[in-house]
Amino acid sequence: MPIRRLKAQPLPEHFLEMLLNLTTNHATGSLYNGERQEVTSPFVDEPIGWVGVGTEADVDEAFRRARVAQKQWAAREIGERVAVLSRFHDLVYRNQDLLADVVQLETGKDRTAAFDEVLDVLNNARYYCNKAEALLSDTKRAGAFPLISKTVEQRVPKGIVGQISPWNYPLALGVSDAIAALIAGNGIVAKPDWQTPFSNLIALHFLIEAGLPRELFQIVTGSGRQVGAAISTQCDYLMFTGSTQTGKILGETVGERLVGYSAELGGKNAMLIAPDADIEKHANTIATACFSNSGQLCVSIERIYVPDAIFDRFIDAFRKATESITLGSGLNWDYEMGSLINQDQLDRVQAFVDDALSKGATLITGGKARPDVGPYHFAPTILTDLGPDTDLETQEVFGPVVYVQRVRDMDEAVELANSLDYGLNASVFGAPKTAWALARRIESGSVTINDGYASTWAAISTPLGGVKQSGLSRRHGAEGLTKYTEPKNISEQRIMPMRGPAQLPRRYYGTLLSTALNLGKKLRFLP
């Protein structure tokens, strides 16, 4: 497997100064109580900076500030809010290399995966800036009866959105959802992951530079147990991306308060290879679907079902594509797969592989750490012939490990794909007619045909999320914006009361209304 031996590039002095300012300047909305947490990088041996250790008192103060600012922000015209986020889009575009540097530095991912995050922020900002007026403006609705009633649907911001985002895509998942919430008129109190706070902080720096009120978006760095829990007890709506286990805990908290909740949770994403798939053409795409960002991606593929008739041919092409992936590190474009986030994640991935091998699995390629490349690198790994009760079969690895299973036919493949409690993303490779028919049978929030996940993720006009244990609600599309609002019905009664004229005998009232409704059904009049 090709290796790029790359020494991590030293950070420019101005970059270090920017990170320091972001962690110490209260004008950014970042709060801390004096205690510090060092932030490390998979690329360098020494800490790259620090953030404050937030407390419940910090969360209280963050909500106090944000609520004051949100009332003024919500009172602005939609166009004014859009203008701020439009300027933010332009700043992200002009600073895309710097943002990719921060993402790579924090996560250890390859440059392509880091740029995916920048592109996601641009895509969300573009879409919601263009759609906000249509989705948020007052909308005339048909009243109960023509002429005598007038009804308007108003979209009212929730208030303060709590946001808890993970380490694997700190810029995209820490900012893209926030764009919609802000345009809708909300304030935000956010907790980024301990390991990747600077992607959130530098994005906040650009939001404020674009004209966002500095108190509107508060970032409180700290532990999930303390800061995350405190956010869930005060927010007016919660946006969470992370594990199913944590998502359920947070769901209980907001459920008791009758507060809205959007969650993208765990997955064990399946890929189906149809007999008429062009395997050789798509082999590299299939490898990318499994090993992008070292498999540390909610929607990446972890299990593949292949009919027996083409199994050997598929394995040969998939192995060659996997072994051609270049490993490396550094702030550049010279490699295709970077590092895992830390030692714990490396140990987790190795444990899955060791468990599978101990139970009889066959190792096709990979299966071990690559300290010759970097401290947390792991070779992209393919396994087959899993034994009974293998953890890899049903549990999410969140690393560069995939297993391939023989099936009799595509009916069995669909059955196995639907057999788990997860349903975040799935992928089908085959001739279009075959693949579309299979895609409609798979129980998943998204199904990508002849690709892994990129085309469904980038189709931002369509809502995206999980089913079963993989989440609830959606990001992207109209719902990705309107979920941060409450629909409000304002109706005006005109000419006469809904009960009819005062001289109308009551005994005729019910008959008159039921006759009118029956006539409306026949004439397909749908108010």
One Martini backbone bead per residue (centre of mass of N, CA, C, O) as a GRO file, in nm:
protein
  527
    1MET     BB    1   0.093   0.038   0.026
    2PRO     BB    2   0.099   0.352  -0.017
    3ILE     BB    3   0.332   0.606   0.113
    4ARG     BB    4   0.337   0.917   0.286
    5ARG     BB    5   0.613   1.087   0.407
    6LEU     BB    6   0.503   1.329   0.640
    7LYS     BB    7   0.566   1.625   0.773
    8ALA     BB    8   0.443   1.829   0.978
    9GLN     BB    9   0.350   2.140   0.952
   10PRO     BB   10   0.413   2.434   1.055
   11LEU     BB   11   0.271   2.690   1.207
   12PRO     BB   12   0.181   2.985   1.165
   13GLU     BB   13   0.197   3.253   1.365
   14HIS     BB   14  -0.085   3.383   1.294
   15PHE     BB   15  -0.242   3.125   1.360
   16LEU     BB   16  -0.177   3.102   1.662
   17GLU     BB   17  -0.298   3.378   1.734
   18MET     BB   18  -0.586   3.314   1.652
   19LEU     BB   19  -0.637   3.079   1.844
   20LEU     BB   20  -0.585   3.235   2.103
   21ASN     BB   21  -0.809   3.447   2.065
   22LEU     BB   22  -1.048   3.242   2.053
   23THR     BB   23  -0.992   3.139   2.364
   24THR     BB   24  -0.990   3.454   2.512
   25ASN     BB   25  -1.230   3.598   2.362
   26HIS     BB   26  -1.541   3.711   2.454
   27ALA     BB   27  -1.645   3.824   2.176
   28THR     BB   28  -1.701   3.527   2.058
   29GLY     BB   29  -1.854   3.360   2.309
   30SER     BB   30  -1.635   3.239   2.472
   31LEU     BB   31  -1.625   3.035   2.762
   32TYR     BB   32  -1.449   3.065   3.086
   33ASN     BB   33  -1.308   2.977   3.431
   34GLY     BB   34  -0.970   2.914   3.390
   35GLU     BB   35  -0.978   2.638   3.306
   36ARG     BB   36  -0.779   2.406   3.113
   37GLN     BB   37  -0.770   2.255   2.776
   38GLU     BB   38  -0.592   2.068   2.586
   39VAL     BB   39  -0.503   2.062   2.236
   40THR     BB   40  -0.465   1.815   2.000
   41SER     BB   41  -0.277   1.633   1.740
   42PRO     BB   42  -0.209   1.383   1.506
   43PHE     BB   43   0.048   1.557   1.377
   44VAL     BB   44   0.151   1.650   1.665
   45ASP     BB   45   0.320   1.643   1.981
   46GLU     BB   46   0.203   1.912   2.057
   47PRO     BB   47   0.012   2.138   2.158
   48ILE     BB   48  -0.218   2.373   1.982
   49GLY     BB   49  -0.386   2.439   2.250
   50TRP     BB   50  -0.674   2.598   2.420
   51VAL     BB   51  -0.950   2.555   2.648
   52GLY     BB   52  -1.216   2.591   2.827
   53VAL     BB   53  -1.379   2.479   3.127
   54GLY     BB   54  -1.693   2.428   3.144
   55THR     BB   55  -1.993   2.517   3.314
   56GLU     BB   56  -2.303   2.567   3.429
   57ALA     BB   57  -2.256   2.870   3.463
   58ASP     BB   58  -2.172   2.919   3.169
   59VAL     BB   59  -2.437   2.829   3.046
   60ASP     BB   60  -2.616   3.034   3.181
   61GLU     BB   61  -2.470   3.282   3.057
   62ALA     BB   62  -2.511   3.208   2.762
   63PHE     BB   63  -2.823   3.221   2.768
   64ARG     BB   64  -2.852   3.508   2.862
   65ARG     BB   65  -2.714   3.643   2.621
   66ALA     BB   66  -2.870   3.509   2.387
   67ARG     BB   67  -3.159   3.607   2.463
   68VAL     BB   68  -3.110   3.903   2.421
   69ALA     BB   69  -3.012   3.887   2.121
   70GLN     BB   70  -3.253   3.729   1.990
   71LYS     BB   71  -3.477   3.941   1.999
   72GLN     BB   72  -3.337   4.131   1.797
   73TRP     BB   73  -3.290   3.931   1.565
   74ALA     BB   74  -3.593   3.847   1.518
   75ALA     BB   75  -3.680   4.153   1.441
   76ARG     BB   76  -3.558   4.117   1.188
   77GLU     BB   77  -3.535   4.092   0.879
   78ILE     BB   78  -3.473   3.841   0.674
   79GLY     BB   79  -3.277   3.993   0.484
   80GLU     BB   80  -3.073   4.070   0.708
   81ARG     BB   81  -2.993   3.787   0.790
   82VAL     BB   82  -2.902   3.692   0.513
   83ALA     BB   83  -2.671   3.897   0.473
   84VAL     BB   84  -2.488   3.782   0.691
   85LEU     BB   85  -2.468   3.487   0.573
   86SER     BB   86  -2.356   3.578   0.301
   87ARG     BB   87  -2.092   3.696   0.409
   88PHE     BB   88  -1.998   3.435   0.533
   89HIS     BB   89  -1.970   3.277   0.276
   90ASP     BB   90  -1.746   3.462   0.159
   91LEU     BB   91  -1.540   3.412   0.386
   92VAL     BB   92  -1.514   3.110   0.345
   93TYR     BB   93  -1.417   3.124   0.055
   94ARG     BB   94  -1.158   3.305   0.118
   95ASN     BB   95  -1.083   3.083   0.377
   96GLN     BB   96  -1.056   2.775   0.293
   97ASP     BB   97  -0.763   2.697   0.367
   98LEU     BB   98  -0.769   2.765   0.664
   99LEU     BB   99  -1.004   2.578   0.740
  100ALA     BB  100  -0.868   2.317   0.644
  101ASP     BB  101  -0.632   2.334   0.838
  102VAL     BB  102  -0.792   2.312   1.100
  103VAL     BB  103  -0.927   2.044   1.045
  104GLN     BB  104  -0.672   1.877   1.003
  105LEU     BB  105  -0.530   1.939   1.269
  106GLU     BB  106  -0.756   1.820   1.459
  107THR     BB  107  -0.817   1.526   1.299
  108GLY     BB  108  -0.615   1.402   1.058
  109LYS     BB  109  -0.724   1.442   0.792
  110ASP     BB  110  -0.768   1.470   0.480
  111ARG     BB  111  -0.804   1.718   0.249
  112THR     BB  112  -1.065   1.630   0.117
  113ALA     BB  113  -1.233   1.601   0.379
  114ALA     BB  114  -1.190   1.895   0.466
  115PHE     BB  115  -1.324   2.024   0.211
  116ASP     BB  116  -1.601   1.905   0.251
  117GLU     BB  117  -1.668   2.098   0.483
  118VAL     BB  118  -1.651   2.363   0.334
  119LEU     BB  119  -1.863   2.291   0.119
  120ASP     BB  120  -2.098   2.248   0.315
  121VAL     BB  121  -2.115   2.536   0.418
  122LEU     BB  122  -2.161   2.668   0.144
  123ASN     BB  123  -2.416   2.510   0.065
  124ASN     BB  124  -2.595   2.598   0.304
  125ALA     BB  125  -2.571   2.902   0.271
  126ARG     BB  126  -2.678   2.920  -0.014
  127TYR     BB  127  -2.953   2.783   0.020
  128TYR     BB  128  -3.074   2.951   0.267
  129CYS     BB  129  -3.040   3.229   0.143
  130ASN     BB  130  -3.228   3.163  -0.108
  131LYS     BB  131  -3.489   3.032   0.076
  132ALA     BB  132  -3.587   3.201   0.322
  133GLU     BB  133  -3.815   3.383   0.221
  134ALA     BB  134  -4.005   3.149   0.129
  135LEU     BB  135  -4.001   2.983   0.415
  136LEU     BB  136  -4.056   3.247   0.630
  137SER     BB  137  -4.272   3.387   0.520
  138ASP     BB  138  -4.568   3.487   0.508
  139THR     BB  139  -4.859   3.272   0.455
  140LYS     BB  140  -5.121   3.222   0.266
  141ARG     BB  141  -5.432   3.081   0.362
  142ALA     BB  142  -5.700   2.908   0.368
  143GLY     BB  143  -5.988   2.946   0.490
  144ALA     BB  144  -6.273   2.814   0.598
  145PHE     BB  145  -6.402   3.055   0.425
  146PRO     BB  146  -6.471   3.234   0.180
  147LEU     BB  147  -6.408   3.582   0.259
  148ILE     BB  148  -6.478   3.546   0.587
  149SER     BB  149  -6.170   3.445   0.584
  150LYS     BB  150  -5.829   3.492   0.716
  151THR     BB  151  -5.504   3.328   0.658
  152VAL     BB  152  -5.187   3.298   0.839
  153GLU     BB  153  -4.855   3.181   0.817
  154GLN     BB  154  -4.619   3.176   1.077
  155ARG     BB  155  -4.265   3.204   1.146
  156VAL     BB  156  -4.123   3.110   1.457
  157PRO     BB  157  -3.879   3.117   1.655
  158LYS     BB  158  -3.775   2.920   1.912
  159GLY     BB  159  -3.481   3.072   2.009
  160ILE     BB  160  -3.273   2.849   2.164
  161VAL     BB  161  -3.022   2.661   2.028
  162GLY     BB  162  -2.899   2.352   2.085
  163GLN     BB  163  -2.552   2.237   2.029
  164ILE     BB  164  -2.414   1.906   1.953
  165SER     BB  165  -2.090   1.822   1.841
  166PRO     BB  166  -1.852   1.649   1.672
  167TRP     BB  167  -1.520   1.545   1.564
  168ASN     BB  168  -1.532   1.440   1.257
  169TYR     BB  169  -1.717   1.721   1.168
  170PRO     BB  170  -1.667   2.024   1.298
  171LEU     BB  171  -1.762   2.223   1.077
  172ALA     BB  172  -2.016   2.107   0.944
  173LEU     BB  173  -2.166   2.020   1.225
  174GLY     BB  174  -2.109   2.314   1.367
  175VAL     BB  175  -2.243   2.511   1.120
  176SER     BB  176  -2.464   2.427   0.915
  177ASP     BB  177  -2.702   2.413   1.119
  178ALA     BB  178  -2.667   2.706   1.224
  179ILE     BB  179  -2.749   2.863   0.977
  180ALA     BB  180  -3.051   2.795   0.984
  181ALA     BB  181  -3.110   2.895   1.274
  182LEU     BB  182  -3.028   3.191   1.225
  183ILE     BB  183  -3.212   3.265   0.985
  184ALA     BB  184  -3.474   3.195   1.166
  185GLY     BB  185  -3.394   3.371   1.454
  186ASN     BB  186  -3.183   3.240   1.629
  187GLY     BB  187  -3.008   3.122   1.886
  188ILE     BB  188  -2.682   2.994   2.026
  189VAL     BB  189  -2.576   2.696   2.208
  190ALA     BB  190  -2.250   2.548   2.203
  191LYS     BB  191  -2.089   2.209   2.182
  192PRO     BB  192  -1.798   2.106   2.124
  193ASP     BB  193  -1.557   1.906   2.098
  194TRP     BB  194  -1.271   1.878   2.267
  195GLN     BB  195  -1.081   1.801   2.005
  196THR     BB  196  -1.264   2.031   1.806
  197PRO     BB  197  -1.297   2.367   1.858
  198PHE     BB  198  -1.165   2.555   1.629
  199SER     BB  199  -1.370   2.528   1.401
  200ASN     BB  200  -1.592   2.681   1.554
  201LEU     BB  201  -1.436   2.940   1.633
  202ILE     BB  202  -1.357   3.040   1.347
  203ALA     BB  203  -1.645   3.056   1.243
  204LEU     BB  204  -1.735   3.267   1.450
  205HIS     BB  205  -1.542   3.484   1.361
  206PHE     BB  206  -1.680   3.513   1.075
  207LEU     BB  207  -1.963   3.579   1.170
  208ILE     BB  208  -1.889   3.842   1.312
  209GLU     BB  209  -1.757   3.975   1.064
  210ALA     BB  210  -2.045   3.957   0.906
  211GLY     BB  211  -2.257   4.068   1.162
  212LEU     BB  212  -2.297   3.904   1.402
  213PRO     BB  213  -2.402   3.902   1.697
  214ARG     BB  214  -2.184   3.829   1.953
  215GLU     BB  215  -2.416   3.695   2.157
  216LEU     BB  216  -2.583   3.482   1.979
  217PHE     BB  217  -2.317   3.292   1.968
  218GLN     BB  218  -2.247   3.032   2.186
  219ILE     BB  219  -1.944   2.892   2.329
  220VAL     BB  220  -1.905   2.584   2.521
  221THR     BB  221  -1.649   2.435   2.664
  222GLY     BB  222  -1.666   2.076   2.734
  223SER     BB  223  -1.840   1.842   2.874
  224GLY     BB  224  -2.108   1.643   2.819
  225ARG     BB  225  -2.200   1.589   3.113
  226GLN     BB  226  -2.214   1.904   3.172
  227VAL     BB  227  -2.264   2.093   2.924
  228GLY     BB  228  -2.462   1.924   2.755
  229ALA     BB  229  -2.673   1.883   2.977
  230ALA     BB  230  -2.728   2.187   3.029
  231ILE     BB  231  -2.832   2.254   2.748
  232SER     BB  232  -3.079   2.047   2.750
  233THR     BB  233  -3.224   2.218   3.000
  234GLN     BB  234  -3.255   2.516   2.819
  235CYS     BB  235  -3.343   2.470   2.551
  236ASP     BB  236  -3.578   2.506   2.266
  237TYR     BB  237  -3.371   2.333   2.096
  238LEU     BB  238  -3.219   2.024   1.966
  239MET     BB  239  -2.890   1.960   1.824
  240PHE     BB  240  -2.771   1.626   1.739
  241THR     BB  241  -2.445   1.460   1.701
  242GLY     BB  242  -2.418   1.098   1.746
  243SER     BB  243  -2.486   0.869   1.952
  244THR     BB  244  -2.743   0.671   2.042
  245GLN     BB  245  -2.705   0.667   2.345
  246THR     BB  246  -2.691   0.977   2.386
  247GLY     BB  247  -2.952   1.048   2.233
  248LYS     BB  248  -3.144   0.917   2.440
  249ILE     BB  249  -3.074   1.087   2.682
  250LEU     BB  250  -3.147   1.362   2.554
  251GLY     BB  251  -3.439   1.284   2.478
  252GLU     BB  252  -3.541   1.265   2.769
  253THR     BB  253  -3.489   1.556   2.851
  254VAL     BB  254  -3.657   1.704   2.626
  255GLY     BB  255  -3.919   1.542   2.662
  256GLU     BB  256  -3.993   1.645   2.948
  257ARG     BB  257  -4.003   1.955   2.815
  258LEU     BB  258  -4.125   1.966   2.526
  259VAL     BB  259  -3.877   1.959   2.323
  260GLY     BB  260  -3.727   1.983   2.046
  261TYR     BB  261  -3.569   1.730   1.813
  262SER     BB  262  -3.246   1.665   1.658
  263ALA     BB  263  -3.104   1.346   1.524
  264GLU     BB  264  -2.784   1.212   1.448
  265LEU     BB  265  -2.686   0.885   1.448
  266GLY     BB  266  -2.616   0.583   1.417
  267GLY     BB  267  -2.444   0.327   1.208
  268LYS     BB  268  -2.472   0.034   0.957
  269ASN     BB  269  -2.380   0.056   0.655
  270ALA     BB  270  -2.506  -0.056   0.345
  271MET     BB  271  -2.403  -0.262   0.062
  272LEU     BB  272  -2.512  -0.330  -0.277
  273ILE     BB  273  -2.431  -0.585  -0.522
  274ALA     BB  274  -2.516  -0.625  -0.830
  275PRO     BB  275  -2.484  -0.830  -1.103
  276ASP     BB  276  -2.489  -0.550  -1.302
  277ALA     BB  277  -2.238  -0.437  -1.200
  278ASP     BB  278  -1.957  -0.214  -1.247
  279ILE     BB  279  -1.692  -0.296  -1.081
  280GLU     BB  280  -1.438  -0.174  -1.215
  281LYS     BB  281  -1.546   0.117  -1.236
  282HIS     BB  282  -1.632   0.129  -0.901
  283ALA     BB  283  -1.402   0.047  -0.703
  284ASN     BB  284  -1.301   0.326  -0.596
  285THR     BB  285  -1.575   0.424  -0.494
  286ILE     BB  286  -1.614   0.199  -0.288
  287ALA     BB  287  -1.366   0.265  -0.118
  288THR     BB  288  -1.452   0.552  -0.047
  289ALA     BB  289  -1.718   0.472   0.103
  290CYS     BB  290  -1.540   0.331   0.341
  291PHE     BB  291  -1.248   0.532   0.377
  292SER     BB  292  -1.332   0.794   0.441
  293ASN     BB  293  -1.197   0.938   0.699
  294SER     BB  294  -1.127   0.651   0.812
  295GLY     BB  295  -1.447   0.587   0.868
  296GLN     BB  296  -1.527   0.874   1.018
  297LEU     BB  297  -1.850   0.825   0.918
  298CYS     BB  298  -2.184   0.804   0.940
  299VAL     BB  299  -2.223   0.720   0.606
  300SER     BB  300  -2.042   0.496   0.590
  301ILE     BB  301  -1.927   0.185   0.495
  302GLU     BB  302  -1.944  -0.159   0.671
  303ARG     BB  303  -2.130  -0.332   0.463
  304ILE     BB  304  -2.128  -0.609   0.218
  305TYR     BB  305  -2.341  -0.737  -0.046
  306VAL     BB  306  -2.275  -1.043  -0.241
  307PRO     BB  307  -2.313  -1.238  -0.486
  308ASP     BB  308  -2.178  -1.537  -0.556
  309ALA     BB  309  -2.130  -1.500  -0.872
  310ILE     BB  310  -1.938  -1.215  -0.798
  311PHE     BB  311  -1.748  -1.229  -0.551
  312ASP     BB  312  -1.453  -1.273  -0.646
  313ARG     BB  313  -1.444  -1.032  -0.837
  314PHE     BB  314  -1.498  -0.820  -0.624
  315ILE     BB  315  -1.268  -0.871  -0.424
  316ASP     BB  316  -1.038  -0.813  -0.618
  317ALA     BB  317  -1.113  -0.517  -0.688
  318PHE     BB  318  -1.136  -0.408  -0.394
  319ARG     BB  319  -0.852  -0.471  -0.301
  320LYS     BB  320  -0.697  -0.301  -0.507
  321ALA     BB  321  -0.828  -0.029  -0.434
  322THR     BB  322  -0.742  -0.030  -0.134
  323GLU     BB  323  -0.423  -0.068  -0.182
  324SER     BB  324  -0.407   0.224  -0.339
  325ILE     BB  325  -0.423   0.378  -0.089
  326THR     BB  326  -0.302   0.667   0.047
  327LEU     BB  327  -0.092   0.743   0.315
  328GLY     BB  328  -0.096   1.024   0.560
  329SER     BB  329   0.037   1.360   0.641
  330GLY     BB  330  -0.077   1.682   0.646
  331LEU     BB  331  -0.115   2.012   0.482
  332ASN     BB  332  -0.231   1.837   0.214
  333TRP     BB  333  -0.281   1.651  -0.117
  334ASP     BB  334  -0.075   1.374  -0.101
  335TYR     BB  335  -0.331   1.211   0.013
  336GLU     BB  336  -0.624   0.990   0.099
  337MET     BB  337  -0.545   0.894   0.405
  338GLY     BB  338  -0.558   0.938   0.734
  339SER     BB  339  -0.632   0.970   1.059
  340LEU     BB  340  -0.707   0.902   1.350
  341ILE     BB  341  -0.786   1.080   1.634
  342ASN     BB  342  -0.687   0.844   1.845
  343GLN     BB  343  -0.605   0.590   2.057
  344ASP     BB  344  -0.889   0.491   2.121
  345GLN     BB  345  -0.973   0.449   1.825
  346LEU     BB  346  -0.752   0.250   1.754
  347ASP     BB  347  -0.831   0.035   1.965
  348ARG     BB  348  -1.117  -0.012   1.862
  349VAL     BB  349  -1.050  -0.112   1.580
  350GLN     BB  350  -0.865  -0.347   1.664
  351ALA     BB  351  -1.079  -0.501   1.828
  352PHE     BB  352  -1.263  -0.574   1.592
  353VAL     BB  353  -1.057  -0.736   1.432
  354ASP     BB  354  -0.972  -0.942   1.649
  355ASP     BB  355  -1.251  -1.060   1.695
  356ALA     BB  356  -1.297  -1.165   1.408
  357LEU     BB  357  -1.043  -1.348   1.386
  358SER     BB  358  -1.107  -1.526   1.644
  359LYS     BB  359  -1.395  -1.617   1.473
  360GLY     BB  360  -1.284  -1.680   1.153
  361ALA     BB  361  -1.199  -1.462   0.985
  362THR     BB  362  -1.108  -1.312   0.676
  363LEU     BB  363  -0.818  -1.157   0.557
  364ILE     BB  364  -0.760  -0.948   0.284
  365THR     BB  365  -0.683  -0.659   0.421
  366GLY     BB  366  -0.490  -0.534   0.659
  367GLY     BB  367  -0.549  -0.514   1.026
  368LYS     BB  368  -0.349  -0.262   1.100
  369ALA     BB  369  -0.133  -0.062   1.214
  370ARG     BB  370   0.058   0.261   1.107
  371PRO     BB  371   0.334   0.390   1.254
  372ASP     BB  372   0.497   0.466   0.990
  373VAL     BB  373   0.295   0.714   0.940
  374GLY     BB  374   0.139   0.719   1.229
  375PRO     BB  375   0.005   0.695   1.547
  376TYR     BB  376  -0.325   0.661   1.414
  377HIS     BB  377  -0.289   0.464   1.193
  378PHE     BB  378  -0.497   0.264   0.961
  379ALA     BB  379  -0.557   0.013   0.770
  380PRO     BB  380  -0.741  -0.071   0.525
  381THR     BB  381  -1.021  -0.305   0.580
  382ILE     BB  382  -1.086  -0.653   0.487
  383LEU     BB  383  -1.362  -0.880   0.549
  384THR     BB  384  -1.455  -1.225   0.586
  385ASP     BB  385  -1.620  -1.481   0.723
  386LEU     BB  386  -1.798  -1.447   0.962
  387GLY     BB  387  -1.861  -1.526   1.266
  388PRO     BB  388  -2.024  -1.580   1.536
  389ASP     BB  389  -2.072  -1.305   1.729
  390THR     BB  390  -1.964  -1.060   1.576
  391ASP     BB  391  -1.923  -0.731   1.626
  392LEU     BB  392  -1.898  -0.629   1.326
  393GLU     BB  393  -2.190  -0.708   1.224
  394THR     BB  394  -2.359  -0.480   1.434
  395GLN     BB  395  -2.133  -0.272   1.495
  396GLU     BB  396  -1.995   0.032   1.514
  397VAL     BB  397  -1.675   0.140   1.431
  398PHE     BB  398  -1.548   0.406   1.308
  399GLY     BB  399  -1.367   0.284   1.065
  400PRO     BB  400  -1.135   0.110   0.836
  401VAL     BB  401  -1.390  -0.122   0.832
  402VAL     BB  402  -1.493  -0.408   0.630
  403TYR     BB  403  -1.752  -0.632   0.532
  404VAL     BB  404  -1.800  -0.930   0.329
  405GLN     BB  405  -2.102  -1.089   0.197
  406ARG     BB  406  -2.255  -1.359   0.104
  407VAL     BB  407  -2.522  -1.418  -0.137
  408ARG     BB  408  -2.768  -1.549  -0.324
  409ASP     BB  409  -2.933  -1.272  -0.345
  410MET     BB  410  -3.109  -0.968  -0.336
  411ASP     BB  411  -3.312  -1.052  -0.124
  412GLU     BB  412  -3.104  -1.116   0.094
  413ALA     BB  413  -2.965  -0.842   0.095
  414VAL     BB  414  -3.211  -0.679   0.190
  415GLU     BB  415  -3.265  -0.833   0.449
  416LEU     BB  416  -2.986  -0.768   0.579
  417ALA     BB  417  -2.995  -0.460   0.559
  418ASN     BB  418  -3.278  -0.463   0.746
  419SER     BB  419  -3.190  -0.623   1.024
  420LEU     BB  420  -3.120  -0.369   1.162
  421ASP     BB  421  -3.159  -0.077   1.379
  422TYR     BB  422  -3.046   0.069   1.139
  423GLY     BB  423  -3.098   0.391   0.912
  424LEU     BB  424  -2.907   0.606   0.742
  425ASN     BB  425  -2.731   0.446   0.514
  426ALA     BB  426  -2.713   0.350   0.164
  427SER     BB  427  -2.593   0.122  -0.105
  428VAL     BB  428  -2.609   0.093  -0.474
  429PHE     BB  429  -2.488  -0.137  -0.723
  430GLY     BB  430  -2.602  -0.082  -1.062
  431ALA     BB  431  -2.823  -0.082  -1.270
  432PRO     BB  432  -3.058   0.149  -1.263
  433LYS     BB  433  -3.312  -0.031  -1.249
  434THR     BB  434  -3.209  -0.215  -1.024
  435ALA     BB  435  -3.123  -0.001  -0.809
  436TRP     BB  436  -3.397   0.141  -0.770
  437ALA     BB  437  -3.554  -0.106  -0.676
  438LEU     BB  438  -3.375  -0.157  -0.425
  439ALA     BB  439  -3.385   0.120  -0.283
  440ARG     BB  440  -3.701   0.104  -0.213
  441ARG     BB  441  -3.641  -0.151   0.003
  442ILE     BB  442  -3.473   0.024   0.189
  443GLU     BB  443  -3.411   0.097   0.537
  444SER     BB  444  -3.351   0.439   0.485
  445GLY     BB  445  -3.282   0.777   0.474
  446SER     BB  446  -3.059   0.684   0.260
  447VAL     BB  447  -2.987   0.624  -0.099
  448THR     BB  448  -2.708   0.530  -0.296
  449ILE     BB  449  -2.627   0.538  -0.641
  450ASN     BB  450  -2.320   0.471  -0.749
  451ASP     BB  451  -2.246   0.542  -0.445
  452GLY     BB  452  -2.206   0.614  -0.113
  453TYR     BB  453  -2.299   0.955  -0.019
  454ALA     BB  454  -2.251   1.227  -0.171
  455SER     BB  455  -2.518   1.277  -0.335
  456THR     BB  456  -2.711   1.292  -0.089
  457TRP     BB  457  -2.565   1.507   0.077
  458ALA     BB  458  -2.557   1.731  -0.162
  459ALA     BB  459  -2.878   1.714  -0.172
  460ILE     BB  460  -3.000   1.985  -0.008
  461SER     BB  461  -3.316   1.986  -0.092
  462THR     BB  462  -3.308   1.715   0.074
  463PRO     BB  463  -3.385   1.546   0.326
  464LEU     BB  464  -3.172   1.431   0.612
  465GLY     BB  465  -3.165   1.100   0.770
  466GLY     BB  466  -3.286   0.879   1.012
  467VAL     BB  467  -3.382   0.554   1.105
  468LYS     BB  468  -3.468   0.427   1.377
  469GLN     BB  469  -3.155   0.433   1.551
  470SER     BB  470  -3.052   0.698   1.353
  471GLY     BB  471  -3.302   0.892   1.417
  472LEU     BB  472  -3.443   1.234   1.397
  473SER     BB  473  -3.529   1.410   1.176
  474ARG     BB  474  -3.386   1.689   0.974
  475ARG     BB  475  -3.160   1.779   0.737
  476HIS     BB  476  -3.216   1.978   0.510
  477GLY     BB  477  -3.403   2.147   0.341
  478ALA     BB  478  -3.684   2.282   0.457
  479GLU     BB  479  -3.671   2.130   0.734
  480GLY     BB  480  -3.384   2.243   0.816
  481LEU     BB  481  -3.538   2.520   0.885
  482THR     BB  482  -3.837   2.483   1.005
  483LYS     BB  483  -3.752   2.330   1.272
  484TYR     BB  484  -3.665   2.630   1.395
  485THR     BB  485  -3.983   2.656   1.404
  486GLU     BB  486  -4.308   2.798   1.458
  487PRO     BB  487  -4.623   2.755   1.370
  488LYS     BB  488  -4.854   3.029   1.300
  489ASN     BB  489  -5.197   3.101   1.345
  490ILE     BB  490  -5.362   3.367   1.159
  491SER     BB  491  -5.704   3.477   1.203
  492GLU     BB  492  -5.968   3.639   1.016
  493GLN     BB  493  -6.285   3.766   1.073
  494ARG     BB  494  -6.548   3.829   0.830
  495ILE     BB  495  -6.870   3.991   0.811
  496MET     BB  496  -6.906   3.714   0.988
  497PRO     BB  497  -6.953   3.479   1.189
  498MET     BB  498  -6.897   3.143   1.213
  499ARG     BB  499  -7.205   3.106   1.326
  500GLY     BB  500  -7.334   3.327   1.187
  501PRO     BB  501  -7.601   3.488   1.176
  502ALA     BB  502  -7.812   3.589   1.419
  503GLN     BB  503  -8.083   3.504   1.249
  504LEU     BB  504  -7.983   3.219   1.255
  505PRO     BB  505  -8.088   2.933   1.329
  506ARG     BB  506  -7.939   2.689   1.510
  507ARG     BB  507  -8.071   2.435   1.366
  508TYR     BB  508  -7.922   2.520   1.079
  509TYR     BB  509  -7.615   2.527   1.118
  510GLY     BB  510  -7.516   2.233   1.090
  511THR     BB  511  -7.645   2.176   0.813
  512LEU     BB  512  -7.499   2.396   0.653
  513LEU     BB  513  -7.204   2.302   0.706
  514SER     BB  514  -7.225   2.006   0.608
  515THR     BB  515  -7.312   2.080   0.320
  516ALA     BB  516  -7.061   2.247   0.247
  517LEU     BB  517  -6.854   2.019   0.291
  518ASN     BB  518  -6.973   1.818   0.088
  519LEU     BB  519  -6.943   2.005  -0.157
  520GLY     BB  520  -6.634   2.040  -0.134
  521LYS     BB  521  -6.567   1.746  -0.194
  522LYS     BB  522  -6.698   1.725  -0.478
  523LEU     BB  523  -6.525   1.998  -0.576
  524ARG     BB  524  -6.236   1.997  -0.444
  525PHE     BB  525  -6.244   2.182  -0.190
  526LEU     BB  526  -5.931   2.294  -0.029
  527PRO     BB  527  -5.850   2.483   0.248
   0.00000   0.00000   0.00000
